[in-house]
Amino acid sequence: MGQRTYRTIIGTVMLAALAACAPQQQGRSAATPSPIKGTATQGTVWVAVEGGDALVAIDAATNAVATTVSGIREPHNVQVAPGGDRVYAISGNAAMVAELDAAGYRLKASGPTGRAPAHVVLTPDGTKTYVTNYGDGTVSAYRTGDLTSAKVIRVGGGPHGARPTPDGSFLIVANMKAETVDVIDTRTDTKTAAMPVGGPPVQVAISCDGRYAYATVSEPAGVVKIDLRAAKVVAETAVPASPAQAYLTPDGRTLLSADQGTEERPGDSISLIDTQTMAVTGRIATGSGPHGLVVDPTGRRAWVTNVYDGTVSVLDLTARKAIATVRVGEEPNGVSFAARPPLAAGQVRMALPSPAPHPSSSGMPHDH
């Protein structure tokens, strides 16, 4: 499909979305701060602890770890399904994607991925699951539920982060090696466009009307704004350290950028960016190497994984400050939020099926 055809299709899709803008996107506590009275957030914060071979469920109301699920080797990313009853995680070591029952912490399904799987994401209706495979330049598509392979989409380069448009028609992929943001039509599971962004993009966030994508670029360290209808970068801004993930507030007015940096020169804050002007309006201090980001549906709380000090920072976005630090284990990366509270189960061991011989996730860049 040519660029002009792609622009026509996505332009038509966005006309319907422009009428309304809705929210989108996807150990023990080191300290035990009490939530601010009257503003406690109910829900579960799921964290992929890559160096600890575990998923950690944090109770959002108490900022304490409720459950640690071990047995998933090198989980780089985690994603809660719409409804919050299922959780999906990537095992970089086993080159597999796993589906967990969030109510009982049981393995429901698993499926093979490509080499060095990076991120897992679901369509908004929850019917399809996608995994970016950094090591072999592909994106795997699955039928959600049993993780039956639907198609392997070759995009080239090294795809890393990905998110769907709000209506689910397109998957927007940050392709680090190709230095492009790629577009996959989820109806046909084919790549339809690739937009250069001037450096390696790590992750994307999509405006709630589907018009714009925002991509973090590791070098030079910054964030770019892409007009998906015009298929080009229309604005950019610099951040103080190489950014990893990005996330929009529910009203779409502010983009959060996790400015991770490197192990030698780690970042220690997130940037708050006005999506209209692309100006940095403030920063909030975090732990060392902020990587993953998620914002709750109210827009009052955010959680940031700090990859270099093994913690999660809990942020009050209204006060623009950190209110708690939760210790979760070595190299926390991906993070996702579920509105339902966690089942407190302490330590749970989950066994994945034995994978076929496959290279480890060493093909994934360590800093992202």
C-alpha positions in Angstrom: 0.0 0.0 0.0 1.4 3.4 -0.9 1.8 6.4 1.3 -1.1 8.3 -0.4 -3.5 5.3 0.1 -2.4 5.0 3.8 -3.0 8.7 4.4 -6.5 8.5 2.9 -7.4 5.5 5.1 -6.1 6.9 8.3 -7.6 10.3 7.6 -11.0 8.8 7.2 -10.6 6.8 10.4 -9.5 9.9 12.3 -12.5 12.0 11.2 -14.8 9.7 13.2 -12.5 9.9 16.2 -12.1 13.7 16.3 -15.6 14.1 17.7 -14.6 12.6 21.0 -11.4 12.1 22.9 -11.2 9.4 25.5 -8.4 7.9 27.7 -6.1 5.3 26.1 -2.9 3.6 26.5 -1.7 0.4 28.7 9.8 -7.8 46.9 8.7 -5.4 49.7 8.2 -1.8 49.7 11.4 0.1 50.4 9.3 2.6 52.3 5.7 2.5 53.5 4.3 6.0 52.9 0.6 6.3 53.4 -1.5 7.4 50.4 -2.7 11.0 50.5 -6.0 10.9 52.4 -9.1 10.8 50.1 -7.0 10.3 47.0 -6.0 6.6 47.2 -6.0 5.0 43.8 -7.6 1.6 43.5 -5.9 -0.9 41.2 -2.9 -3.0 40.4 0.4 -1.8 38.9 2.1 -4.7 37.1 5.9 -4.5 36.7 8.2 -6.6 34.5 11.3 -7.2 36.6 13.7 -8.3 33.9 16.8 -8.9 36.0 14.7 -10.7 38.7 12.9 -13.1 36.3 9.6 -12.0 37.8 6.4 -10.0 37.5 5.5 -7.9 40.5 1.9 -6.8 41.3 1.8 -3.5 43.4 -1.3 -2.5 45.2 -1.9 1.0 44.0 -3.9 2.0 47.1 -1.0 1.1 49.5 2.1 1.3 47.4 3.1 -2.1 48.6 4.0 -5.3 46.7 1.0 -7.7 46.9 2.4 -10.6 44.8 5.6 -11.6 43.0 5.1 -14.1 40.1 8.4 -15.8 39.3 9.2 -18.2 36.4 9.1 -15.9 33.4 12.8 -15.5 32.4 13.9 -12.0 31.5 10.5 -10.3 31.2 11.1 -7.0 29.3 7.5 -5.9 29.1 4.1 -6.5 30.6 0.6 -5.5 29.4 -2.8 -5.7 31.1 -5.7 -6.7 28.8 -8.8 -4.5 28.5 -10.9 -5.3 31.6 -7.8 -6.2 33.7 -8.6 -9.9 34.0 -5.6 -11.0 32.0 -1.9 -10.0 31.9 0.5 -10.6 29.1 4.3 -10.7 29.5 7.3 -11.3 27.3 10.1 -13.8 28.2 13.2 -12.7 26.4 15.2 -15.7 27.5 12.6 -18.2 26.3 11.4 -16.2 23.3 7.8 -16.6 24.4 4.7 -14.6 25.2 2.6 -15.7 28.2 -0.9 -15.0 29.2 -1.7 -15.0 33.0 -5.0 -15.1 34.8 -4.8 -11.9 37.0 -7.4 -13.3 39.5 -5.5 -16.5 40.3 -2.0 -16.0 38.8 -2.3 -19.0 36.6 -0.7 -19.5 33.2 -3.6 -19.5 30.7 -1.7 -19.7 27.4 1.7 -19.2 25.8 3.2 -18.9 22.3 6.6 -18.6 20.6 7.9 -15.2 19.5 10.7 -14.1 17.3 14.2 -13.4 18.5 14.7 -10.8 21.3 11.0 -10.0 21.9 10.6 -6.5 23.2 7.0 -5.3 23.8 3.6 -7.0 23.9 0.4 -5.0 23.2 -3.3 -5.7 22.6 -5.8 -4.1 20.4 -8.4 -2.0 22.3 -11.1 -4.6 21.8 -8.7 -7.3 23.2 -9.1 -9.6 20.3 -5.6 -9.5 18.9 -2.1 -9.5 20.5 1.1 -8.2 19.0 4.7 -8.8 20.0 7.6 -6.8 18.5 10.7 -8.9 17.9 13.8 -6.7 18.0 16.2 -9.4 17.1 14.7 -10.5 13.7 12.9 -7.4 12.5 9.4 -8.8 12.8 6.1 -8.3 14.6 4.1 -11.4 15.6 0.3 -11.3 15.6 -1.7 -13.7 17.7 -5.3 -14.5 18.4 -5.9 -13.3 22.0 -7.1 -16.0 24.4 -5.1 -19.0 23.2 -2.2 -17.0 21.6 -2.5 -18.9 18.4 -0.2 -17.4 15.8 -2.0 -15.4 13.2 0.8 -14.0 11.2 4.5 -12.9 11.3 4.8 -9.4 9.9 8.2 -8.4 8.5 9.0 -4.8 9.1 12.9 -4.9 9.0 15.2 -3.1 11.3 14.7 -3.6 15.1 11.1 -3.0 16.2 10.8 -2.2 19.9 7.9 -0.3 21.5 4.4 -0.3 19.9 0.9 0.9 20.6 -2.4 0.7 18.7 -4.5 3.7 17.5 -7.5 4.2 19.8 -9.9 2.5 17.3 -7.5 -0.4 16.8 -7.2 0.0 13.0 -3.4 0.5 13.1 -0.4 -0.5 15.2 2.3 2.2 15.5 5.7 0.7 16.0 9.0 2.3 17.1 11.7 0.7 14.9 15.0 1.5 16.6 17.4 0.0 14.1 15.6 1.5 11.1 15.2 4.9 12.9 11.6 5.0 11.7 8.1 4.8 13.2 6.3 2.1 11.2 2.5 1.6 10.6 0.8 -1.8 10.5 -2.8 -2.1 9.3 -4.3 -4.5 11.9 -7.1 -5.5 9.5 -4.6 -7.1 7.1 -1.5 -7.3 9.3 0.7 -5.6 6.7 3.1 -2.8 7.1 1.8 0.3 5.3 4.2 3.1 6.1 7.6 4.0 7.6 8.3 7.5 8.8 11.9 8.6 9.5 12.3 10.3 12.9 15.9 11.3 12.9 17.2 8.8 15.4 16.4 5.5 17.1 12.8 5.6 18.5 12.2 3.6 21.6 8.4 3.9 22.3 5.4 5.7 21.0 2.2 7.2 22.5 -0.9 7.9 20.4 -3.2 10.9 20.8 -6.8 9.9 21.7 -8.1 11.2 18.4 -5.6 9.1 16.5 -4.1 12.1 14.7 -0.7 12.2 16.3 2.0 9.9 17.5 4.7 10.9 19.9 8.0 9.0 19.8 10.9 9.0 22.2 14.2 9.2 20.4 17.3 8.0 22.2 19.9 9.9 20.1 19.8 12.8 20.0 17.8 12.7 23.2 14.3 14.0 22.5 10.7 13.5 21.6 9.1 14.0 18.2 5.5 14.6 17.2 4.3 12.9 14.1 1.2 13.8 12.1 -0.1 10.4 11.1 -2.3 11.9 8.4 0.6 13.7 6.8 3.0 10.8 7.7 5.8 13.1 8.8 7.4 14.7 11.9 5.9 18.1 12.6 7.6 19.1 15.9 10.3 18.0 18.3 11.8 18.8 21.7 14.9 17.9 23.5 15.0 16.1 26.9 18.0 15.9 29.3 18.8 12.2 28.9 18.0 9.4 26.4 14.3 8.7 26.9 12.7 5.2 27.0 9.0 5.1 27.3 6.3 7.8 26.9 2.8 8.1 28.1 -0.1 10.5 27.7 -2.3 11.9 30.4 -6.0 10.9 29.8 -6.9 14.5 28.6 -4.1 14.3 26.0 -2.6 17.6 27.0 0.6 16.3 28.6 3.1 13.7 27.5 5.3 12.1 30.1 8.8 11.1 28.9 10.9 8.7 31.0 14.4 10.1 30.5 16.5 7.0 31.3 20.0 7.9 30.1 22.6 5.2 30.3 24.1 3.2 33.1 27.2 5.4 33.0 25.2 8.6 32.9 21.7 7.7 34.2 18.8 10.1 34.1 16.8 10.8 37.3 13.6 12.5 36.2 10.7 12.4 33.8 9.9 15.3 31.5 6.4 16.8 31.2 5.7 18.0 27.6 2.8 20.2 26.4 1.4 18.2 23.4 0.3 21.4 21.6 3.5 23.4 21.8 5.9 20.5 22.5 7.5 22.6 25.2 8.8 21.0 28.3 6.7 22.4 31.1 8.4 20.7 34.1 10.2 17.7 35.4 9.5 15.3 38.3 12.4 13.6 40.1 12.5 9.8 40.0 14.9 7.0 40.9 18.0 6.1 38.7 17.2 5.4 35.1 13.5 6.0 34.6 12.3 3.6 32.0 8.7 2.4 32.0 5.6 4.7 32.4 1.9 4.3 33.1 -0.8 6.8 34.2 -4.0 5.9 35.9 -7.3 6.7 34.3 -7.9 9.7 36.5 -4.7 11.3 35.5 -3.6 11.9 39.1 -1.1 9.1 39.5 1.8 7.8 37.4 4.2 4.9 38.1 7.8 4.9 36.7 10.2 1.9 36.7 13.7 2.9 37.6 15.9 0.4 35.8 19.2 1.1 37.5 18.1 1.1 41.1 15.4 -1.6 41.1 12.5 0.6 42.2 9.2 2.1 41.1 8.5 5.8 41.7 4.9 6.7 42.5 4.1 10.2 41.2 1.4 12.7 42.1 0.9 14.4 38.8 -1.2 17.2 40.4 1.5 18.1 42.9 4.2 17.2 40.4 6.3 15.2 42.9 7.1 11.6 43.9 5.1 10.4 46.9 6.5 6.9 47.3 9.2 4.5 46.2 8.6 0.8 45.9 11.5 -1.7 45.7 10.7 -4.4 43.2 14.0 -6.1 42.2 16.7 -5.9 39.6 16.1 -4.1 36.3 12.4 -3.3 36.3 11.3 -2.4 32.8 7.7 -2.5 31.4 4.7 -1.4 33.6 1.0 -1.6 33.1 -2.1 -0.6 35.2 -5.3 -2.5 36.0 -8.3 -0.9 37.7 -9.0 -4.0 39.7 -7.1 -4.4 43.1 -4.5 -7.2 43.2 -5.0 -10.6 44.8 -2.5 -10.7 47.7 -0.7 -14.0 47.3 2.9 -13.3 48.3 5.1 -15.5 46.2 3.8 -17.5 43.2 5.8 -19.7 41.0 4.6 -20.2 37.4 6.2 -22.6 35.0 6.4 -21.8 31.3 6.5 -24.6 28.7 10.1 -25.6 27.7 11.0 -23.5 24.7 12.8 -24.8 21.6 16.5 -23.9 21.6 16.7 -20.2 20.9 19.3 -17.4 21.3 18.9 -15.4 24.5 17.6 -11.8 24.5 21.2 -10.5 24.3 20.2 -8.9 21.0 18.1 -6.4 22.9 20.0 -3.1 23.7 20.6 -3.2 27.5 19.6 0.4 28.0 16.1 0.0 26.5 
